């Protein structure tokens, strides 16, 4: 059997010298650097996303205002002088005064503390409670999954705002930040539980979990060390977006008069008080509503940026 010729008749076989060959794709790979982890690659992509950078700077600024309001104003938001009722901007009072003679600028600055603290604490509670229930249901399956799923459906059938209105109205004399957070957690953990359950169910059958089991890892070791770290990404995305939703819920409840007590400073309360003078003095409504809108938009933008990195399929859709 004769060997097959390397060239056909009439064709010349030419091989370029090695120094003239450029392997750009191979040269672009850094073989000395260790590959990035999932979270390292996500962070590398996030810092290159302008939406993440803009929303991150806004959130940092909002957190500074929340934690250190005295850096931005020296006025007491609860100190009101009726002689200043509906007064215009003055030195040290750039937004003027409301109907009760309170400094609008000071109330906008201090109003961030109530709204953001309720949103952050509610998000932490929802992630812990909902993530734990969803992870247990998805990991163990069987009757665990059946019982916890039906338990989740019961709370999922009650709207968050409606349930919060009923409970806060019932305990109105004990209204406060912690009670409001507890009520919102009780009625708001179901979405996180469902997402955590489906994410854990999709990860627990992965090959690396099977390999860890073959090497002697126990069930709880697999859950804590292998499954949860790889299943938490959808939970983080949902929690980031929902944080803005919880801030809106707090403002809604305060607007309706069943959220924080009257002695508190909240954007929802200021919006409620400003609606009576909307036609003559719309700026009284614009300032707290604008601060609320910017805060919620920042967290939603952050959630969208994180979702695009941790869930590429959602971006394609």
Secondary structure, 3 states (H helix, E strand, C coil): CCCCCCCCCCCCCCCCCHHHCCCHHHHCCCCCCCCCCHHHHHHHHHCCCHHHHHHHHHHHHHHHHHHCHHHCCCCCCCCECHHHCCCCCECCECCCECCCCEEHHHHHHHHHHHHHHHHHHHHHHHHHHHHHHHHHHHHHCHHHHHHHHHHHHHHHCCCHHHHHHHHHHHCHHHCCHHHHHHHHHHHHCHHHHHHHHHHHHHHCCCHHHHHHHHCCCCHHHHHHHHHHHHHCHHHHHHHHHHHHHHHHHHHHHHHHCCCCCCCCCCHHHHHHHHHHHCCCCCHHHHHHHHHHHHHHHHHHHHHHHHHHHHCHHHHHC
